Amino acid sequence: MPHVHIDYSANLAQRLDIAALCVVIRDAMVETGLFPLAGIRIRAMAADHVVIADGNPTHAFCDVSIRLRAGRDPAAKAAATAHVFAAAQAFCAAVLQSSSFLLSFEMRDIDPALSPKTSSIRNHLNGDPS
């Protein structure tokens, strides 16, 4: 049940295909074997009002945050963090090289006692419902 939030400065959309980044992150998450496809939810939101560093309007950022239900092995989470971040970093490589851009990433646990869930999505998936 990982929730992925991508916050980015609005000016980044001129330099980076945000929808494609969402797919890259989803695919990398599935590759880890730690996240079931049916539970992955990714959303990206542009921040229209930002101040980055010295205020230069050409600076851009992208912050990827993954929240997941607690209980996964810490070493597996660390490996998954490294894998998904590496995929995002590779996707953003041209922007990192050509402009002022900050990419950040965080994975953190959600307390399951304080986060009830229900879903019917598995009933509507094509193929493997895992």
Buried (B, 14 or more C-beta within 10 A) or exposed (E): BBBBBBBBBEBBBEBBEBEEBBEBBBEBBBEBEBBBBBBBBBEBEBBEEBEBEEEEEEBBBBBBBBBBBEEBEEEEBEBBBEBBBEBBEEBBEEBBEEBBBBBEBEBEBBEEEEEEEEEEEEEEEEEEEE
